[in-house]
Amino acid sequence: MKHIKSFVVISYEAVMNLLFKLPRYRLFIFFKIMLLRIMGAKIGKGVVIYPGVWIAPGRNLILGNHVDLAKDVLITTSGGVVIGDRTLIGYRTQIISSNHTIPALGVPFPISGDKHEKIIIGEDVWIGANCIITAGVKIGKGAVIAGGSVVTKDVPENAIFGGVPAKLIKQRE
């Protein structure tokens, strides 16, 4: 059974690696979305997936309508990821819904276990390039995340956040 699971995981990674390198032509996006749906994702209409996007394992992902995933976006979905309608995710952003737990001293990290927490990104959100969104974070509707930010706490609706760690810059008017 272990060998079958390994084969399935490696096969998915190989297919995803080849398919997701393709440009954002409508036909190629159709095949990218079909692979994600086969893996259990729910994908809305008008989603754009640029080359280099990496989404694993694919299950527990919900993308709303007209979501735009720019080049080299990475999304881990084990904890669950929901991205609302008309949301823009900038180049090389990482949305990480899982993390390793920190073990007690003397316990090796590889066997310490994983922590999975859902990430919810509301509608009409703009996440700039090179951001990191950590497990368990909720980003409210209409929020803007400045490029290069690391979001470790919830972001209220219509807020502009930026920095490391991301903090309120101002509210949108």
PyMOL commands that set and color helices and strands:
alter all, ss='L'
color gray80, all
select helices_A, chain A and resi 2-19+26-38+109-111
alter helices_A, ss='H'
color red, helices_A
select strands_A, chain A and resi 42-43+48-49+54-56+61-63+68-69+74-76+81-83+88-89+94-96+98-100+114-116+119-121+126-127+132-133+138-139+144-145+150-151+159-162+167-171
alter strands_A, ss='S'
color yellow, strands_A
deselect
rebuild
show_as cartoon
